[in-house]
């Protein structure tokens, strides 16, 4: 029986908005990790059956199937095809799912999956234009009209920040709880960076060698001073939200048999995958049903999972996930998350997976789980099994 294994993973450092990666075109940022992946893993780009690339703001420099531009910019053979995927924040995690399905089904032997987002150069919501019509349409707007958190007159009527406030209210999280969680994310990321735990997964870009978003000088006092932009009497701030960032990441996915026949070493098996959806207004709760779904599919329980990565879009998201699943908080995001490291939308799924893989390898952890909330009230969930 064919399987799907990851044989290589690499990412750029995550750049701050207008930081060290701001001058790099997102096509070239993508090409950078493609070249690094081939060199580090040892595969011939000629053997790649497809490149599946996540990107959310597919406009301007990230338009016209950025995946194909990345292949050409990387200097790979013109015969290597590529496609761009949008499942919002989970776009590159969805790319991994699609790549795994392709190799398991026999439609491909080697697929590169990953993604990119330059949020400096292609800002959030830059793909929304009144000139050519607004997204969602009258049917969606009529369905959710009048619901709390749904802004009928807005260009994008669903708001993730408002959704985060709704989660905090539903689960009863205080401002201090969110700030404490956010501070811990920075502390864990700083410790991981100081210990060199990110080094193996990062391919430097020029002089940018380390993640730029970690705030070593933050404190509960500083976090407490930040305003609440989503609700005047709210609890969610910029400090308890993911950072606007630039970055790219890529993984090589094949079968065990093909990999070994071509001198590649499997690192982890894509054990099980799932997607789920929930209320699009509160928007950020779908990691909870996605986790339950992928565990059922895998025949595992949370007790079997040695590490969990739950994307820190906003602090209430992983906190609600912990509350509902009863998971061990010491296994959650052990090297920090998007609050500290950043969230380059289309790249984040692959970035998180590269970090998850490295943590599993460093600590001999058999099973790891990754899930992330997505625009529209969706979530991807993936269970990896270490084989090397």
N, C-alpha and C positions, 0 to 999 in steps of 0.2 A: 504494500500500500504506500502511495506517495505521501510525503509529509511536507511541511514548510519549515525551513530553518533559517535563522539569521546568521550570516557568515561575516558580516562586517557592519559597523556603525560609526558614524563620525558627525560632528557638528562644528559650527563656528562658535566662537565666543558669542555671547548675547550682548549686543550693543545697546546702550541707552538711546533714547530719542535724541537725535542730533548729536550722537556720540561718535565713537571711533569707526563705526561702519556706515555712517550717513553718506559718505562720498561714494559708496560702492553700489553700482546698479544691481537691482535684485536678480537679474539674469546672470551677472557675473558672480554674485554671491552664491547662487545655486551651482554654477559651474565649478566654483572653488571646492565645494564639498563633493561633487561628482568625481572630480579628478583625485581628490584625497582618498575617497572611498576605494576607487580602483587601485590606487597605488598601495594603500595599506592592506587591502584584502587580497590583492594579487590576481584579480580576474581580468580578462581581456575585455575591454568595452565592446568589442565586436560580438561577444557572446551574449550581451544584454538583449533580452527579447522585448523589453518595454521599460520605460521610466514613468512612474506614476507619482505625480508631484502635487502636493497640497498648496493652495494659495487662496486667500479669502477676498482681498480687494483686487479683483481681476480687471483692472482698468489702467490706462496709461502704461507705465513701465512694466506692469505686471499683467498686461493683456496679451492677446494673440497667442494663447497657449504657451505660457512662460516655460513650461517643461521642455518644449521643443527648442526654444531659444537657449535653454540651459545646456542641452545636449550639444548643440552646435558651438556654443561659446566654450564648452569644455574641450573642444577639439576631438570629440568622439566621432566615430564613423557616421556619415550621413544616413546610413541604413538603420540606425537605432531610432525607433519610434518613441513617442512620449505623449502623455496626456496630463491635463491639469484637473484637479479634483477640488470641489468645494463642499465640505460638510462643516462649514464655519470653523470654529476653533479646533475641531477634531479632524481637519482636512488631511493632515499627514498621517494621523493614526488610521483614518479610513484608507489611505493609500497603502498602508501596511496590510490591512485586511484584504484589500483587493489583490495585492501582490501575492499574499498567501493563498487566496482562492485560485489564482491563476496557475500557480505551480502545483498545487494539490490536484487540480482538475486535469493537468496535463496540457494546458494551453500555453504554458511557458516553462522554461527551466531555470532562468535567472531573471529576476526583476529587481530594479532599484526603486525603492519607495522613499519618499521624504517630502520636504516642502520648504517654503521660504516666505518671509514677509519682511518688507522694509516699510515699517510704519512711519518712519521719518519721511521717506520719499513718496509714499503712496498712503496718505493719512486714512484713518478710520472713517468709514462712510463716504469715501471719495467716489465710490461706485454708485451712489444714489444721486439721481438728477431729476429735477422737476421737468426739465426740458423734454425728456423722452418718457416721462411717466414714472410714477412712484411704485415701489415694490408692494407686494401683498394683494393689492387690488381691492375692489369694493366688497367682494364676497367675504374675505377674511376680516375686513374692517367691520362689516355688518355683524359677523358672528361674535366678535369680541367687544363690540361697542358697549360702553357703560361699565365694563369690568374694571375693578381696581387695578391700577398699574398699566392700563391700556390707553395710550394717548391717541385719540381718534384723529386729531388734526396734524400730528407730527409726520414728517417724511418717513421715518421709521417708527411705527407706533409701539413696537416692543422695545423695552429699555432694560438692558442687563443690570445696570446699577439699581434701578427701581426693583427689579426682581431680587437682587441681593438684599435689599431692605425688607422685602416681603418675606424672604427666608428667615432673616434675623428676627422678624416679628413673630412668625409662625412657630419657630423653635425657641424663642425667648432668649436670644443671645444679647448680652449687654455690649455697650461700647468697649468696656474694659476687656471683656473676653475676646473680642475681635482684635483689639490692639495687642493683647498678650500673644495671641496666635501669630499675628504679623511680625512682632518682634522676634519670636522664636524662629520664624522662617529665615529672617536675616541672620540670626545667630548660627543656625545650622548651616546655611550656605557659606558664611564666612569661615566657619570651622572646616568645612569640606574643602574650600579653596586653599586655606592655609596648609592643610595636610596633603594637598596635591591630588585629591580624589577626583577632580574633574580633568586633570591633565591628559589622561589617556584618550578621552573622548573628544577633545578639542583639537581642531586644526586651526592654528593662528591665521589671522588675516592681516598681513602686513605687520604693523606694530601692535595690533590688538591681539593679545594673547590670553586674556582673562575676562570673565563675565564682568560687565561694568555696573550692573544695577545694585549690587549688594551695598547696603548702607550700614557701615560699621559704627557710625556715630549716632544712630537713632536710639530712642529710648521711649519708655512708656509716657514720659512727660512730653516729649516732642510729638509723639503720635496723638496725644490727647489734645493738642493745640490745633489740629487740622480741622477744617470745616467739613460738613456733611453735604456734598453737592447734590445728592439725589433726592433728599428730603430735608427740609429745614430742621425738623426734630429727629433726624435719623441717627444711625449709628455707623454707617459705612462711609469711609473716607478714602482719599487717595492712598493713604498708608495701609489700608486693609484691602486694597484692590491690586490686581496685577499691573505690571508696568508696561507702558508703551515701548516697544522694543524692535530691534532689527536682528535678523539671524536666519540661518538655514541649517538643515540637518538631513542626513540620508542614511538608509540601511540597505544592505544587499540581501535578498531573499531567494533561496533556492530549495532544492530537495536534498536530503542527506546523501542519497545515492549520487546525484549529479555533482554535488559539491566535492565529495571525496574523489570522484573520478577525475575531477579537474584540479585537484590539489588544494581545495579550500577546506577550512576547518569550521564545522558548525559550532556556534556559540550557544544558541538557545532555540528551542522549538516553539513555534507559534501554536500553543496548545489548544486554545479556544478563543473565539471572538464572538462579540454580540454588539448589536446596536439597539437602542431603546429610545422612546419618546415619551414626553410628559406635557404638562400644561405649558404652552408657549408664552404665557404672560409672566408667570413666576420664572419660567425659562430654565433655571439652573439646577433643577432637582433630578433630572434624568439619570445622573450617575448612580443614584440609589437603585432604581429598577434595572439598570444596565448591569450593575454588579450582581444582583440576584440572578439575572438571566445567564450571565456568563459562567457563574459558579454552577448552576444547574446543568448547563451544557457540558461543563468540564467534569462533573461528578465530584466536585471538591467543595470544601467549606472554607470559610475565612481562616479557620485555625490552620489549614494546610498552607496558607499563603504567608511567606516570610517577609514580604515587603509590599506596601501599597503606594502607588503614586496617584493622587487625586489632584487634578490641576487646580491651582489656587487662583482661579479667575477672580474670586472675592473670598475673603475669609469665611463668610457664612457657608460656602459650598462644602469644603472639606469638614467643617464642624458639624453640619447637618448630616453629612454622610457618616461620620463617626457615630453620631447619636443614633441614627436609624439602623446601622449595621451592627453596632456593638463591637466594632473592630478595636484592636489594640493600638492606642495612639502612638506608642513608641515605634511602631512599624510604618507610620505614615510619613511620607516625604522626608526621609532621613537626611537628605542633603539640601533641604530647603526646596522652595517651589517658586512659582511665578511671581509671588509678592516680592521676593528678594531677587530672583534671577531675571525675571522679565517674561513676557508673553508675546513673542513674534507670531501672530495668529496662525498662519499657514504652516509654520515650522514647528510649533509647540509639541504636537503629538510625537513627531520623530525625535525632537530634542529630549523630551521626557523619557522616551524609550531608550535612547542612547545612555542616559543617566541611570535608568533602572537596570539595564543590562550590566553596566559597569559595577553598580552596587551589588548585584547578584553574584557577579564573578569575584569581586573582592572579598565577599563574605560567605561564599559557598552556599547561597540560598537557592533551593530547588525551584520554587514557584514564586513568581512576582505578578502582581495585578496592576493594571493601569486603566484609569477611566477619566474622562473629562467632559464637562458640560459644553453645550454648543448652542449657538443661536437657533431660535425656533423651538427650543425645548427638547433637544436631542442629546444623546451621549453615546460614545463608543466605549467598549470595555474589552480589554485584551488580557489573557493570561499567558505568560511565558514560562517555559520550563528549561532550566539550565541543563545543557548537555556537555559543556566543556569547562 
